[in-house]
Amino acid sequence: MTDYPGMKTVRIQHRAAQIYRGDVCVVGSGAGGLSAALEAARLGRRVVIVDAAPHIGGQAVGAALGTICGLFRNGPAPRRLTHGVMDNLFETLFAQGDAALRRVRGTFIIDYVPNAWMRWAERQIVETGIVPLPGAIVRRVEQRDGTIEALQLSTRFGDARIEADRFIDASGDAVLPWLAGQAMRESDKQVLGTVMAILEDVDTGLCAEYPRSLYHDLIRKYGSEFGLVRAEGPVFVVPGTRKLLLNLTHIETPMETAGLALAGIEGRRQVDALLRLFKRELPEAFREAKVAVYGNAGIRQTRTIVGRSHVTVDDVATGRRPPDAIARTTWPIELHGDMAGAHWTIFDEDHIHYIPFGAMLPEGLHNVVVAGRCIDAEPAALASLRVMGPCFAMGRAAAAATHLNRSGSLHQIDIAALQDAVKDNLALETTDPWAGEVVSETGPEASGSGVSPA
């Protein structure tokens, strides 16, 4: 006889918050946050990681980004500039057949499968003993004299409280300095987001032969008929599959819950419209196509801290190396301020620009360091620094800083010691064994330099 479960009567209990304690608390589990958490754990720190999303991986997973940008130097060969614990991510994805190297705009990017990224991240969290709190919203910080002592969170199962000595904010919105009442910066012009999508059952053999300009010309010709707003953007065949990655939408990303939800809905409407257009005009390739994945609303910028230093467009364009540099990249300025397309400023092969540690330190807080798109930078400068490669490097630097300086103010850190801890990301250029075969590319995205829209 089957032993079916019974039932019991329960009622809400007004119990105290669940308390989690760590040496380091990381808020945000995207590229910067995951890197920071894993680096801190590798250094022997007890780590708690929090994310408002119900999964680990941030926008790299939830927004279905599908490409890792900003890792490599410009030039004809893939020379990687960013190193650290995330190296294993690249090695694993390529070994599994879940990644491919692609040449774009005078440099290289990595195509990846979002689900494979998520599973790698989850395995790393378990293996390193990091305490994961996905689906947790930070609603309040407890602070004294510029030192955050604890975070109060809301979860679907009740309240939680995190106590830690050091906090790394990789939330994208600088939520900890914001809730601590610190001054913040916002762009005075819109910075648009994107809803990414993955199409399946596409004739990718045909699509691989189509220049990107073919899609752009169709959108310009018929876009108003289909309610499309963005005329240009990347369209990538996912290697070894019948899938296509679309980056052809633009949406506003307001810092208000209902507004952002509606923006995501609008972005998915644009994806549906693109699919209808391609089915009608390119039936040989798209006749059987359908949407496999709609990404969440992908956000490029909301608010940034007021830091000890401020990265300007001139800093990026000239490649000025600050005395407290902790990371570098060659990624173009990729500014999404116009619904019709993005503005790109692409740099020469010998160009490198840097991120100062001071841009990661919020004024008025002693034990908080930020990583990712909420560092102190002008919008156009951030348009180069917010991509994954620099975010990985910032996460590593944040973890190293919290390890080197375990008490007192992070503003008083020994910069020379910090730079020594992350010296690979300031000097080393690696040619990786997995970076052999490069996915073929057609269209203007394969060109080397200059200013072009996409």
N, C-alpha and C positions, 0 to 999 in steps of 0.2 A: 504494500500500500504506500502511495506517495505521501511523503511528509510535507504538506504545503505549509508555508509560513502563516502565522497568525497575525494579530494586530494588537497594539497597545495604544492607550490614550496619552498624549503628551500636550504640554502647554508651554508657551515661551517662558524661559527663565531669565530674569534680569541679573545675569551673572557678570562678573568683571571681564574685561577684555582679555582675550588670549594674548599672552606676552611671548615675544620672540626676542632673543638676545644674540647679538653678534659683535664682532670687532668692527666690521664694516657692513653698512647697509647700502645697497645699490638700488636706486629707483629707476626703473626702465630696463627692459631686457632686449633691446634692439642691438645694433652693431656695437655701439659704444658701451652700453650697459652690460651686455653679455661678455664682451672682452674684459671690462673692468672686473666683473665678478669672478671670472675664471682666472685672471691674472692674480687677483687677491688671494683666491683659494690656493693657487700654486705656490704663493709665498707663505702659506701656512696660516692665513687669517680665517677666522670664522665669519662666513658671509651669509647674509640674508638678501634675497633679491625680490623686488616687488614690481609688478606690472599691472596696470589697469586692465589690460586685455586678458582674456581667459587662457592665453597660451604664452609660452616662452618664445622669444624671437622678434618681438616688436614688429615694425613695419616690414622688415626683411621677410617675415612670414605672413603677417596679416594683410599687408598691402600687396602681396604677390609681386614684389619688385622684380625679381628674376635676374638682376644684374648687379655685380659688385664692381663699383667704379672707384678710381682714385688710388689703386694699389701700385701702379706701374709708372715708370719713367716714360717720357715721350721718346719716340725713336723707332727704328725698324725692328728692334728685338725686345721681347718682354723682360725687362729688368725690374724686379719688385723692390719697392722702397719701404714697405711696411711689414714688420715681423713681430712675432710674439706667439702667444698661446693659440691664436686663431689660425696659425699655419696648419694645424691639424685639420681644420675645417676644409681648407683647400685640398689637402692631400686626400682626405676621405671622400669628398665629393667627386674628385677626378677618378679615384680608384673605383668608385661605385658606378661610374658612367653618368653621374648626375651633374656634371659641369663641363663647360667647354670654354676655350679661350677665343676671344673675338677681337679683331682690330677695328678701332673706331677713332676718328678724329686725331690721328697721329699718336695714339697710345693704345692700350689694351684694356679690355674689361673681361670679367668672368660671367658667363651665363650659368645660372644654377636652378635647380628644382626646389621650390620653397618647402615642400614637404620633407625633402632630404635634409635641408638646413634645420628644420624644426626637430627632426628625430636626432640629429647629431647634437643639437643644443641640449635636448632632454637627457641624452646619455651622459653628456659632460656634467650636467647638474647633479645627476645621481652619483656618478663616479667620484666627484670632488666633495660631496657632502654639503653642497650649498642648499640652504633652506629656500624653496621656491614659494612665493605667494602671488600667483597670477590671479587676476580678477579682484585685486585689492586696490582701493582708492584712498590715497592720502588726503585726509580732510583737515588735518591740523598738525602743526609742529609745536613741540614743547622746547623752549629755548631760554637760556639765561646768559646775559652779557655777551651776546653774539655767538654762543655755542648751542647748537641743537643737541638736545639730550634724548629726545624720543619723538617718534611719529605716531599719530593716531590714525587708524585706518578703518574703513568700512568694507566688509565682505558680505557675501550672501548668507554666510553662516553666523554673522555677528561681528562685533567690534574686535579689533586687534591693535596691539601696541608693539612697536619695535624700538628697542633700546640698543644704541651702538655708540662707539667712540668716534667713528668717522662715517661720513655720508657722501656718497657719490651720486650726483643727480644727472642721470642720462634719460630723463623723462621726455626730452624734446621741448618741453614748455617751461623748464626751470621751476618746477612746482615747489621745491623747497625754499629757495630764496623768495619766491612769490608769496607763499604762505607765511614766511617769516617777516613780511612787510618791507622787504628791500626794494630799492628803486630798480626798475626794469626798463628795457628798451623794446620798442615795436617799430616796424617799418612804417613810414608815412605813405607808402604806396603798397598796393596789393601784391602779395607773393602767392601765386596760384598753386594748387595741388593737382593731383591726378588720380583717377581710378584706373589702375592697370587691369588687364584681362588676359587670360590664356584661352585661345580658341583651340578646339580639337577637331579631328576628322578633316583636316585641311590637306590638300595635295601640296605638301611642303617641297616636293621636287620642283614643281612649277614655281612656287613662291620664292624659292632660292634663286631663280633666274630673274625675278622681277626686280628692277631697280626701285629703290624707295620712292623715287620721284613719281612712279606710276600711282602709288597710293595717294601721294600728296596732290597730284593733278586731279584725280577723281574727287577728292574732298573739295578742292577749290571749285570744281565744275558743278558738283551736285550737293555740296555741303548744306546750303540754305534749304534745299528741299528736304533734307533729313534732320535738320536742326542741329548740325554740327558746328562747333565753335573753333576748334583747333585744326589748322590746316596742315601742320607738319609735325613729325615726331618719329621715333624709332618703331620699326616693325621687324622682329627677329624670329627666324625659324629656330625652334628648339631642336638642337642636333639629335639625330637618331630617332625622332618621333614624328608624328603627324600633327604637331602642335605649333602654334604661332603665338608669340608674346606681343601684345599691343600696348604702346605708350602713346596714345593719340587723343587723350581727353584732357580738358582743363576745367577745374572747378574752383570756386572760392572755398576757403577753409576757415570759416568764422570760429572764434573761440566761444561758442555757445552750443549747447548740446543739441537742441532741435535743429538749429541752423546747419550744423555739421552733418547731422543725419540726413537732412534734405539734400545737402550738397553731394553726399555719397549716392543717394538715389538718382540725382541728376547725372552723375558720372556714369552710373550703370545704364541709364537711358542712352547716353552717348555711345557706350559700347554696343548696345543693341542696334542702334542706328548705323554704326560702322559695319556691323555684320550684315545688315540688310543691304547696305550699299555694295559691299564686296560680293555678296551672293548675286546681286543683279548684274553688276558690271564685270565681274571676274568669275563666272559660274564654273569654269573648268577647274579652278582651284578651290572654290568655296561652296560648291553645291551642297555638300554634306556637312559643312562646318557648323559647329555650335559652340556656345560659351562653356568651357570647362570650369573656369575659375573667374569670379569677379573679385578683385581686390577690394579691401576697405579703402576709404578715402585716404589717399597718401598725402601727408602733410610735409611741406618743405620748410616752412618757417612760421612760428607764431611770435613768441617773445624771447628775448635774450637777456642775459644778466648785464649789469654794470660791473665790469671787472676791473682788475688792477691795470690791465692794458686793453687796448681796443684795436682790433685788426681792421685796417682800411683797404679799400680797393687798390690804392697805391702800393701798400705793403705786398699785396698779392701780385700785382702786375710787375713790380720791379724785382721781386724775389728777395726783398730785404730780410736778412736773417737777424732776428732779435736775440739779445743775449740769453734769454731764457727759453729758447726754442726747444720743443720736445717732440715735434712731429713735422713731417713734410709731405708734399704732394705736388703733382704737376697737372691735376685735373683742371679743365677750363673753367672760366666763370660761366655758369649755366643758370641764367636768370630767367625765371618764369614769371614775367610781369605782364604779359600780353596774352589775351585769350587765343589769338591766332597762332602763336608760336613762341618759342624761347629765344633769347639772345645768347649767343655763344661767343666768348673771347678765348681763342685757342693759342697756346704758347709754343715757343720754339723748343727744339730738342734739348737745348742746354739749360732750359728754365726749370727752377724748383722754387717753390715758396713754402713758408713755414708757419707753424702755429706756436705762439708764445704761451707758456704756462700761466702767465698773468691773465690771459683772456679766459682762463678756466676757473679763476678764483673770484667769487662774488664778494664785492665790498660789503663789509659789515658782518660777515660770517667767518668764523675761525676754523671750523672743522668740516666745511663743505667744499667740494670741488665738483665742477660740472664737466660733462663730456658730451660731444655731439653738437647738434644744431642749436643749442641754447648758449654757446659761448659768446663772448662779447666781440661782435664783428659787424661791420656794415653789411646791409642786405646783399649787395653784389659780391662782397668778399666771402660772406657765408655761403653764397651760391656755389663756390668752389670747395669750401671746407666741410660742408655738411654730408658729403657722400661717404660711402662705407669705409674706404681705405683710411682716410684721416680719422674717422670715428673709432676704428679699431685701435689706432695709435693713441688717440686721446684716452681711450679706456685703459690702455696699458699704462700710460703716464699717470692717470688718476690713481690706479691701484698701487703703483710704485710710490707715489707721494704719500698715500695713507699708510704704507708700510714703513717708509723711512721716517715719517713724522707721526708718531702715535699719540702724542700729547702736545699741548700748546697750539699755536696757530699755524695753519698750513701756509699762511702768508710769510712765515719766517723760515721756510724750508731751505735747505742747502741746495741751491740750484745745480751746482756742479755735481753733487751726489746723485740728484735726480737724473740729470743728463747722462751720467755714467750708467745708471740703471736701464736707460732706454737708448743706449748708444747705437744699437743696431738700426733704430728708426731715424737716426741722424746721419749715418755714414754708410751702412751696408746696402749694396745692390746685388740682388740674388737672381740668378737664372735657374729656375726650378725644373726638375726632371719632368714634372707633369705639364709644363708649359711648352710642349713640343708642337703639336698640331694646332694650327690656328683655323678657326671657322672662316670659310670664304665669305666675303662681303661685297656687295655691289652698292652703287649709288653714292651720293655725296658724303655719306658718313665715313667712308674710307679715306677721305682726303686728309692732308696733313696739317694745314695751318690756316689761319685767317679767322675772320668773323663771319659766321653763317648762321642762319636760323634753322631750328629743328626742334 
